[in-house]
Every structure is written in C-alpha cells, then in structure tokens.
Amino acid sequence: MTAVVRTRAELAAARAAAQGSVAVVMTMGALHEGHATLLREARKHGDFVLATIFVNPLQFGPNEDLARYPRTFEADLAVCEREGVDLVFAPTPEVMYPYGQPEVTVHPGPLGAVLEGAVRPGHFAGVLTVVNKLLRLTRPDAAFFGEKDYQQLTLIRAMARDLEHDAEIVGVPTVREPDGLALSSRNRYLSEDEHETALALSRALRAGAARHTPAEVLAAATAELAGLDVDYLALRGADLSEDPVSGPARLLVAARVGTTRLIDNLPVDLVTSGAADRTEEN
C-alpha cells in the first residue's frame, strides 16, 4: 500500500528508511496515463518509488489557471497504488515555501526566455525552483520527466548539471491518446469539437517530422496549423539550440484551442538539402 506523507519531517523519516535505489516522479496531480507511464519507468529503475503531488503556485502567471487547475488527490492516490508507488509526498504550499514567497529562485538562463518562457514569463524560474527543492528533499538516484514538456526537461537537465545534483534526469517519451493527441491534464477542458481541432497539433508535428530540411519541416507543419491560434511553431536542435541544419532536432508547437493552451513536440532528423534530395531519390 502506498504511504502518504505531508511534512518535511515525515518525508525525511520515510526517505531514511528507504532501501536500495530511489526513483522519483514529480507531478502536480490530476494524474493520467502519461504520469502512470512515468511511474512504471521509475519502478523499472528504482527499488523505492516516490511520487510528489504538489500544485506549484510559483509556475503560474497572474492570468493563468492556478485556481481551476484540477485537484483530484484520491484518484491520484489510486493511480499511485495501482503502479506500485511506495511513497507519495503531498505537501501544502506552506510546507514547500515555509518562509513565504521565495526571495531567491533558480534562474533558467537564456533558454528560459524563449518559446514557453516568452509566452509565460517567470514560468521556468518557478519550475526549476520547486524541482531543485524537491530534488534536495527527496534525494533520488533518478528523477523521471515526460518529453511532452521538452523545454522543461532540457532546463531541468541543465540545472541538475550546473547545480551539482547527483540524480540522473531521465526523459520518457510522450504518451498519446489513440488519435494522436498528447496526454495532458488540461485535455479535460476541451469540448468534443475542440478535441477534434486540437488534433491539428500532432498532425502538424508528424507532417514536419516526415520531411528532411528545416524549410521543408516548417512548411509541412505550418500547413496543418492553418486557422489555429498558434503561439509558436519552432524547429530547434535536440538541446534546443537555434537554427539546426542537420542531425537530431526537435519540432515544438504551442497553440490555444478555445480557452485551453496545449503544447506538443516530436523529434526530427534533419539532413542537408543535397542529402535530402538523395534520400527522396532512394
């Protein structure tokens, strides 16, 4: 049975008693199959699996959906129990931030100001601050994050490297609904018609990923997004560096469907124009 702790002292005691390697999955609750996949991956790698459930106020902007963000703790706990989680840490904001609004946060650097960071100023400082704190509190050997939030994953990896965290940061491929829509806690806000409209995001990514040069990738993806309220469509290197020419890359999109904002991404393999021509001939 999954144990639940809510204070730092309870977490420290449970963590001290944990045997073997420790794997952590950090969530904001409203768990779905994507989270369950993270938990299963954690179970494969860890003797002791710890999940955190905390709706982090630092990563929500003034006009974002903190108040209406779904809070489904009993259902979340059932998912954790089904996936064999040993311990859930479910703190309140007062436990996570005992001195109130932090005066010192983790700055995400230049990558935190583009793509999602440009649309949601301050978001990644809030994410990195809570992840930094949770890594300190849980002291895992490995922490598992979904690739759907690819920019977040990239920044967490950079933070873990630069701030000397010992935990391995493991990315897990995006889990999708049968129709291709990336699983998200916000999908529940979509009406049936909006859900159908939202499928354009995954169609655009697949269309782009089927092409070879940067221009072709972006043109194919853009064609599938006609009529959508798009925040950005971007092609970046696998490390989210700008202007990739060849090799592994990432195609990322964010758009609003009704009042719901969705993000998605796919890996892309780029080749130069000449090599692309030869690929087409073959």
Secondary structure, 3 states (H helix, E strand, C coil): CCEEECCHHHHHHHHHHCCCCEEEEEECCCCCHHHHHHHHHHHHHCCEEEEEECCCHHHCCCCCCCCCCCCCHHHHHHHHHHCCCCEEECCCHHHHCCCCCCCCCCCCCHHHHCCHHHHCCCHHHHHHHHHHHHHHHHCCCEEEEEHHHHHHHHHHHHHHHHCCCCCEEEEECCCECCCCCECCHHHHHCCHHHHHHHHHHHHHHHHHHCCCCHHHHHHHHHHHCCCCEEEEEEEEECCCCCCCCCEEEEEEEEEEECCEEEEEEEEEEECCHHHHHHHHHC
